[in-house]
């Protein structure tokens, strides 16, 4: 389970997210919808651990994300960039099979 409680995220002096809260249960499919520049990617960066919120809390399986080391976090989530780059030749099927 992922719990996001009252997070705020800043980029430089600009506040991108303010007071965001949500819960995602295991096996649940969730969708983040919004206009360009609304903070969707910023929210996903914060929840995945690549961007630290200015305030609020993010829990993964009831554990504060700040207490998870890189290995523990990697065991709980996977991130695929909008524009993935692969440094070696690989067929799509081979890439998909890596995740199983």
Secondary structure, 3 states (H helix, E strand, C coil): CEEEEEEEEEECCEEEEEEEEEEECCCCCCCCCCCCCCCHHHHHHHHHCCCCCCEEEEEECCEEHHHCCHHHHHHHCCCCCCCCCCCCCCCHHHHHHHCC
